[in-house]
Amino acid sequence: MGVLTPLTSRLRHPAQVVVAAFGLTVAVGTGLLALPIATTTGESAGWVAALFTATSAVCVTGLALVDTESHWSVFGELVIAGLVQVGGLGIMTMATIFTLLVSGRLGLRAKIVVQAETKTLSMSDVRHVLRKVVLFSLACEAVAAAVLTTRFFTGYDEPFGRALYLGVFHAISAFNDAGFALWPDSLMRFVSDGWICLTVAIASIVSGLGFPVVFELARSWRHPRRWTVLTKITVWVTAVLLLLGTLAFLMIEWRNPRTLGPLDEGGKVLAAFFAAVMPRSAGFNTLDISQMQPSSWLTTDLLMFIGGGSASTAGGIKVTTVGLLAFVVWAELRGEGRVNIGHRSLPDTAQRQAVTITALGVTIVGLATYTLLALTPYSLDQVLFEVVAAFGTAGLSTGITANVGTAGHLLLVVLMFIGRIGPLTLGSALALNRRARHYELPEERVIVG
């Protein structure tokens, strides 16, 4: 018991462990990227650029102050890829553990472990989950790297060594939703290349579902009725957002000569679909975002703020949060006392968590937007886009990232860190720190609305 006490004590406060771990990783990455060997010129990049890039990599965001290929040396690029891998894999493993801990404490079924119904987690369960997460991640990255390497080698006459380097780097960046690319225009030169665009998009979608969902789909994809509420909400909300996002970009940008206009019909559909997938947190772009219509920016803002699935590499407030809020609103409109999803009833604690995470997200984005507006000369739609991209760890930009000044860069660093750490730690902390109250105060009705 004496050996287990420190571990138990730490698990009672997961937020502190996560913040410390990611903070330490960012610090190490900053130190490595600040070395002269990390740049092509042999001079130090400076602490601001190093800190910003390290935070963007560890938090799998993709925002950058400098062009990744021309500014960073091979050593610097390998450091960035390593930080992305460590940040993405660390996020996924810790998020999966927290999901299991929450499921056990709340009495839900943790179907990604051997024991289907349990209120405790043994170390063997944790090792089993982590092993599956790591193996699945590496397998997906290997498949994506193989496809991309083959395409670069056969379709673009890249030497095999260079093609392999490009394939592995972008496979890691895509699966971990990091958005770092080794071209100054991201993936715009491949806008009509289905092999590259669909490989990157599929890798992002799979990792953005979250491992609890992926593992359940692998077991029961033929039986949707058996899916848990988490899987049903994640899959359906993701599908709806991808469909609506694709249609929105098609309608808004169809005749825009600076985006979809020059493409054929197939190319337009592919580019619009890619543009709908990337705001989930992936951060690549095949269209010039700065030339998009303002309504496309707003559509992207919404998609970035929502993000992807719980216990995934994606950022945002998560699709499960939005799905739960939709059911809460629907139940309230119908005057129902309980919120029901299918044949299950939603606990009051889950409703409060969804409301809390959404409210905090809106508040953080609002305050950061107001601050960045005061620090820069840019318009509201540009600043809002940048802030939501940082908070949602999406990595997309209208082109103002490098020009917001040191104060603006530090603000974006804080946003990226909060955006990556906040929803995860907040959701787990709210669920794990329930306090039993042995009395109830008298109710009083308050006029709302």
C-alpha positions in Angstrom: 0.0 0.0 0.0 2.8 2.4 0.7 4.2 2.0 -2.8 0.7 2.6 -4.4 -0.1 5.6 -2.3 1.9 8.2 -4.3 0.4 6.8 -7.6 -3.1 6.9 -6.2 -2.5 10.5 -5.0 -1.4 11.6 -8.4 -4.3 10.0 -10.2 -6.6 12.1 -8.0 -5.2 15.2 -9.6 -4.6 14.3 -13.3 -4.6 17.9 -14.4 -1.3 18.6 -12.6 0.4 15.6 -14.1 -0.7 16.5 -17.6 0.2 20.1 -17.4 3.6 19.3 -15.9 4.3 16.6 -18.5 3.4 18.8 -21.5 5.1 21.9 -20.1 8.3 19.9 -19.6 8.1 18.6 -23.2 7.6 22.1 -24.5 10.6 23.3 -22.6 12.8 20.5 -23.9 11.6 21.2 -27.4 12.2 24.9 -27.1 15.8 24.2 -26.0 16.5 21.9 -28.9 14.9 24.2 -31.5 16.9 27.2 -30.1 20.2 25.4 -30.9 22.1 26.8 -34.0 22.1 23.3 -35.5 18.3 23.4 -35.7 18.2 26.1 -38.5 19.5 26.1 -42.0 21.5 29.3 -41.4 23.4 27.9 -38.4 22.1 30.7 -36.2 19.7 30.4 -33.3 16.1 30.8 -34.2 15.5 32.9 -31.0 13.5 31.9 -28.0 10.1 33.2 -29.3 10.2 31.2 -32.6 11.6 28.2 -30.8 8.9 28.4 -28.0 6.1 29.0 -30.5 7.2 26.1 -32.8 7.8 23.7 -29.9 4.4 24.5 -28.4 2.7 24.2 -31.8 4.3 20.8 -32.3 3.7 19.3 -28.8 0.1 20.6 -28.8 -0.2 19.2 -32.4 -1.5 22.5 -33.8 0.6 23.4 -36.8 0.7 27.2 -36.6 4.2 28.5 -37.5 6.1 31.7 -37.5 8.6 30.6 -40.1 8.5 28.2 -43.1 9.2 24.8 -41.8 11.4 23.5 -44.7 13.4 26.6 -45.5 14.0 27.8 -41.9 14.6 24.6 -40.0 17.4 22.1 -40.8 17.0 18.4 -41.0 17.8 18.3 -37.3 15.1 20.9 -36.6 12.5 19.1 -38.7 13.3 15.8 -36.9 12.9 17.6 -33.6 9.5 18.9 -34.8 8.4 15.5 -36.0 9.5 13.9 -32.7 7.6 16.5 -30.7 4.5 15.9 -32.7 4.8 12.2 -32.2 5.5 12.5 -28.4 2.7 15.1 -28.0 0.2 13.2 -30.1 0.9 9.8 -28.6 1.1 11.2 -25.1 -2.2 13.0 -25.5 -3.8 9.9 -26.8 -2.6 7.6 -24.2 -3.4 9.9 -21.3 -6.8 10.7 -22.7 -7.6 7.0 -23.1 -6.5 6.4 -19.5 -8.7 9.2 -18.3 -11.6 7.9 -20.3 -11.2 4.5 -18.5 -10.8 6.1 -15.1 -14.0 8.2 -15.7 -15.9 5.2 -16.9 -14.9 3.2 -13.9 -15.7 5.9 -11.4 -19.1 6.6 -13.0 -20.1 3.0 -13.4 -20.2 3.1 -17.2 -19.0 0.2 -19.4 -15.3 0.5 -20.3 -15.5 -1.6 -23.4 -11.9 -1.0 -24.5 -10.6 -3.2 -21.7 -10.9 -6.9 -21.1 -13.3 -6.6 -18.2 -16.6 -5.2 -19.7 -18.1 -4.0 -16.4 -15.8 -2.9 -13.7 -15.4 0.0 -11.3 -11.6 -0.4 -10.9 -8.6 -0.5 -13.2 -5.7 -2.9 -12.7 -2.3 -2.1 -14.1 -2.7 -5.0 -16.6 -5.8 -3.1 -18.0 -3.8 0.1 -18.4 -0.9 -1.8 -20.1 -3.3 -3.5 -22.4 -4.9 -0.2 -23.5 -1.6 1.6 -23.9 -0.2 -1.3 -26.0 -3.2 -1.2 -28.3 -3.0 2.6 -28.6 0.7 2.6 -29.5 0.5 -0.3 -31.9 -2.6 1.1 -33.6 -1.0 4.6 -34.0 2.2 3.2 -35.4 0.3 0.9 -37.8 -1.8 3.8 -39.1 1.2 6.0 -39.6 3.0 3.2 -41.4 0.2 2.7 -43.8 -0.2 6.4 -44.5 3.6 6.8 -44.9 3.7 3.9 -47.4 1.0 5.5 -49.5 2.5 8.9 -49.4 6.0 7.7 -50.1 4.8 5.7 -53.1 3.0 8.6 -54.5 5.9 11.1 -54.0 8.3 8.5 -55.6 6.1 7.5 -58.6 4.0 10.6 -59.2 6.4 13.5 -58.5 9.8 11.9 -59.4 11.2 12.4 -55.9 14.3 10.3 -55.1 13.3 7.4 -52.9 15.1 8.7 -49.9 13.5 12.1 -50.2 10.1 10.5 -50.9 10.4 8.3 -47.8 11.4 11.3 -45.7 8.4 13.3 -47.0 6.0 10.3 -46.6 7.0 9.6 -43.0 7.1 13.2 -41.9 3.6 14.0 -43.3 2.1 10.7 -42.1 3.2 11.6 -38.5 1.9 15.1 -39.0 -1.4 13.9 -40.5 -2.3 11.1 -38.0 -1.4 13.3 -35.0 -3.5 16.2 -36.5 -0.4 18.5 -36.4 -0.6 20.2 -39.8 3.2 20.8 -40.3 4.1 20.5 -43.9 7.5 20.7 -45.7 6.2 23.1 -48.4 5.5 26.9 -47.9 2.0 26.5 -49.3 1.1 23.5 -47.1 -0.5 21.0 -49.6 -1.9 23.5 -52.1 0.2 22.0 -54.9 -1.6 18.7 -54.4 -5.2 20.1 -54.4 -6.3 17.7 -57.1 -4.3 14.7 -56.1 -6.7 12.3 -54.5 -3.9 9.9 -53.3 -2.3 12.5 -51.1 -5.4 14.5 -50.1 -7.5 11.4 -49.2 -4.7 9.7 -47.4 -4.1 12.7 -45.2 -7.8 13.3 -44.7 -8.5 9.6 -43.7 -5.6 9.6 -41.3 -6.9 12.7 -39.7 -10.5 11.4 -39.5 -9.4 8.1 -37.9 -7.2 9.6 -35.3 -9.9 12.3 -34.7 -12.5 9.8 -33.7 -10.7 8.8 -30.5 -9.4 5.4 -29.5 -12.3 4.3 -27.4 -14.5 4.8 -30.4 -12.1 3.3 -32.9 -11.6 0.1 -30.8 -15.4 -0.3 -30.4 -16.0 0.2 -34.1 -13.3 -2.4 -34.9 -15.3 -4.9 -32.8 -18.9 -4.0 -33.5 -19.0 -1.9 -36.7 -21.7 -4.2 -38.2 -24.0 -3.7 -35.2 -24.6 0.0 -34.7 -27.4 -0.7 -32.2 -24.8 -2.2 -29.8 -22.6 0.9 -29.9 -22.2 2.9 -26.7 -23.6 6.4 -26.5 -20.1 7.8 -26.9 -19.5 6.0 -30.2 -23.0 6.9 -31.6 -22.6 10.6 -30.9 -19.0 10.7 -32.1 -19.7 8.9 -35.4 -23.0 10.7 -36.3 -21.9 14.2 -35.3 -18.6 13.7 -37.2 -20.4 12.5 -40.3 -22.9 15.4 -40.2 -20.2 18.0 -39.7 -18.1 16.6 -42.6 -21.2 16.5 -44.9 -22.4 20.0 -44.0 -18.9 21.4 -44.1 -18.3 20.0 -47.6 -21.6 21.4 -48.9 -20.9 24.8 -47.3 -17.5 25.2 -48.9 -18.9 24.0 -52.3 -21.7 26.5 -52.2 -19.6 29.4 -50.9 -16.4 28.9 -52.9 -17.8 27.3 -56.1 -17.3 30.4 -58.3 -14.4 31.9 -56.4 -11.6 32.3 -59.0 -9.0 32.3 -56.2 -10.1 29.0 -54.6 -12.4 26.4 -56.1 -13.2 28.3 -59.3 -10.3 27.0 -61.5 -10.9 23.3 -60.6 -13.0 20.8 -62.4 -16.1 19.4 -60.6 -14.2 16.4 -59.2 -11.4 18.6 -58.0 -13.9 21.0 -56.4 -15.6 18.2 -54.4 -12.2 16.8 -53.3 -10.9 20.3 -52.2 -14.2 21.1 -50.4 -14.1 17.8 -48.6 -10.5 18.3 -47.6 -11.3 21.8 -46.4 -14.1 20.3 -44.2 -11.9 17.7 -42.7 -8.9 19.9 -41.8 -10.6 22.2 -39.2 -11.2 19.1 -37.1 -7.6 19.8 -36.0 -5.4 18.6 -38.8 -4.2 22.0 -40.0 -3.2 21.3 -43.6 -4.8 23.3 -46.5 -5.1 22.8 -50.2 -6.8 26.1 -50.8 -5.5 29.6 -50.1 -7.3 30.4 -46.9 -6.5 34.1 -47.2 -8.5 34.2 -50.4 -11.6 32.5 -49.1 -14.9 34.3 -48.6 -15.6 35.6 -45.1 -18.5 33.2 -44.7 -16.0 30.3 -45.4 -13.8 31.7 -42.6 -16.8 31.7 -40.2 -17.7 28.1 -41.3 -14.1 27.1 -40.5 -14.2 28.9 -37.2 -17.2 26.8 -36.2 -15.6 23.5 -37.3 -12.3 24.4 -35.5 -14.1 25.3 -32.3 -16.0 22.0 -32.3 -13.0 19.9 -33.2 -13.0 16.1 -33.1 -13.8 13.2 -30.8 -13.0 12.7 -27.1 -9.7 10.9 -26.2 -8.3 11.8 -29.7 -5.6 14.0 -31.1 -8.1 16.5 -32.3 -8.7 19.8 -30.5 -11.8 21.9 -29.9 -14.5 21.4 -27.3 -15.2 18.0 -29.0 -18.1 16.6 -31.0 -19.4 14.7 -28.0 -19.8 17.9 -26.1 -21.8 19.4 -29.0 -23.9 16.3 -29.4 -24.7 16.2 -25.7 -25.7 19.9 -25.7 -28.0 19.2 -28.7 -29.8 16.5 -26.8 -30.1 18.7 -23.7 -31.7 21.5 -25.8 -34.0 19.1 -27.5 -35.2 17.6 -24.2 -35.7 21.1 -22.8 -37.8 22.2 -25.8 -39.9 19.1 -25.4 -40.3 19.7 -21.7 -38.8 16.4 -20.6 -37.4 16.0 -17.2 -34.6 13.7 -18.3 -32.2 13.8 -21.2 -32.5 10.5 -23.1 -30.2 9.3 -25.9 -31.5 6.2 -27.5 -32.2 3.7 -24.7 -29.9 5.4 -22.2 -30.4 8.4 -19.9 -27.8 11.1 -19.7 -26.5 11.8 -16.1 -26.8 15.3 -14.8 -23.0 15.4 -14.3 -22.4 14.9 -18.0 -24.8 17.7 -18.9 -23.0 20.1 -16.5 -19.6 19.1 -17.9 -20.8 19.8 -21.5 -22.1 23.2 -20.5 -19.0 24.1 -18.5 -16.6 23.1 -21.2 -18.5 25.0 -23.8 -18.9 28.1 -21.7 -15.3 28.2 -20.8 -14.3 27.7 -24.4 -16.5 30.6 -25.6 -15.1 32.8 -22.8 -11.5 32.0 -23.5 -12.0 32.6 -27.3 -13.8 35.9 -26.6 -11.2 37.3 -24.2 -8.3 36.2 -26.5 -10.0 37.8 -29.5 -10.5 41.0 -27.7 -6.9 41.1 -26.5 -5.4 40.3 -30.0 -7.6 42.9 -31.6 -6.1 45.4 -29.2 -2.6 44.2 -30.0 -2.8 44.1 -33.8 -4.3 46.1 -36.7 -6.1 43.2 -38.2 -9.9 42.9 -38.7 -12.2 41.0 -36.4 -12.7 38.0 -38.8 -8.9 37.6 -39.2 -8.2 37.8 -35.5 -11.1 35.5 -34.6 -9.9 32.9 -37.1 -6.4 33.0 -35.7 -7.6 32.7 -32.1 -10.0 29.8 -32.8 -7.3 28.0 -34.8 -4.9 28.2 -31.8 -7.5 27.3 -29.2 -8.8 24.4 -31.4 -5.2 23.4 -32.2 -6.2 23.4 -35.9 -3.2 25.3 -37.2 -5.0 27.0 -40.1 -4.4 30.7 -40.6 -5.4 33.6 -42.9 -1.7 34.5 -43.1 -1.2 36.8 -40.1 0.5 34.5 -37.7 4.0 35.8 -38.2 2.9 39.4 -38.0 1.0 39.7 -34.7 4.1 40.8 -32.7 5.8 39.1 -29.7 2.9 39.8 -27.4 0.5 38.2 -29.9 2.8 35.2 -30.4 2.9 34.6 -26.6 -0.9 34.9 -26.5 -1.2 32.3 -29.2 1.3 30.0 -27.3 -0.9 30.2 -24.2 -4.1 29.5 -26.3 -2.5 26.5 -28.0 -1.5 25.1 -24.6 -4.9 25.8 -23.0 -6.7 24.4 -26.1 -4.8 21.2 -26.0 -4.6 20.7 -22.2 -7.8 22.4 -21.1 -10.7 20.3 -22.4 -8.9 17.1 -21.5 -7.9 18.0 -18.0 -11.1 19.9 -17.3 -13.4 17.0 -18.4 -11.5 14.4 -16.4 -11.1 16.6 -13.4 -14.8 17.4 -13.3 -15.7 13.7 -13.5 -13.1 12.4 -11.0 -13.5 15.1 -8.4 -17.1 14.6 -7.5 -18.0 15.6 -3.9 -20.9 14.0 -2.1 -23.0 16.6 -0.3 -25.1 15.1 2.5 -27.6 17.9 2.5 -29.8 19.8 0.1 -30.6 23.5 0.2 -34.1 24.8 -0.5 -34.8 25.4 -4.2 -35.8 28.8 -5.6 -37.0 29.4 -9.1 -35.1 31.9 -11.2 -36.4 33.6 -14.3 -34.3 32.5 -17.2 -34.4 34.2 -20.7 
